[in-house]
Amino acid sequence: MKKKASRRRQTDRDTMRADYDFAGAVRGATVARYRQGTNVVVIDPDVLDVFPDSASVNDALRALAAVVRQRRKPRTKRRSA
């Protein structure tokens, strides 16, 4: 028994408007930036007053990273026998 072909949903139809103009579009204009990737971090609301923007977060993390690097014990290399 074959299933009846379902009708296309209203949301599946083409929604491109006739007035969209892509004549000046450049294919792949953002591909290099996309390939670099991104790290998204969500800041909890209770610390937003301290870190209102990404620059303040980066400054704080750089200061913390310097402290962590100073306190980190140097790794010793093992010699092969």
N, C-alpha and C positions, 0 to 999 in steps of 0.2 A: 504494500500500500504506500503510495507516494504522498508526501506531505504537500499541502497546497503552498504555493509560493506566497510568502507573506508580503503584504504591501509595505512600501518604504514608509518609514515614519516621517512625520512632518519635519523633524529636526535633521534628518539625513539629506534633505534636499539642498541644492546649491543656494547659498545665501549671499553670494557675491553681488554687490550692487553694480549697476551699469555705470555709475559715476566715479568708480574707483579708477585712478589713472596711474599705471605703473610704468609709464614711458621713461621716466628718469631714474628708475630703480637700478641698483647695481647688485648683481647676483654675488652672494658670498661676502658682502661688505662687512659683516660682523663675525665671520668664521674664525679669524685669528684670535679675537678676544674670547670667543666661545671655547676654543681649544685650550686656552690657558686655564680654564676652569675657575671655580670660585669656591670659597668657603663661606658658608652662611652660618652665623652664630646668632642665636636668639638670646637677647639680654632680658633677664627677669625685671619686671616693673619696679621692684623695690630698689634697684641700683641705677635706674635710668637717670635719677637726679645727679648722680656722680659721673656717669658716662653717657652724656647726651648724644654723642656722635661717634663715628668710627675712629676719628683722629684721637679722641681722648682714650678710647679703648686701646688703640695701638700704642700710644705713649705709655700707658700704665703697664701693658704687657712687655714692652721693651725694658722698662725699669725693673720689672720683676724678673725678666729673663737674665738681666745682668747679674742680679743677686744669685739666682739659681746657678748660673755658670761659675761664679766665684766659689760657691759652697760645694759644688759637685766635686767628688773625689776623682782624681785622674785615674783612668783605667790603665792597668799594667798589661803589657803584652806578654803572652806566654811564648817561651822559646820551644821550638820543636826539638825532640830528642835525637 
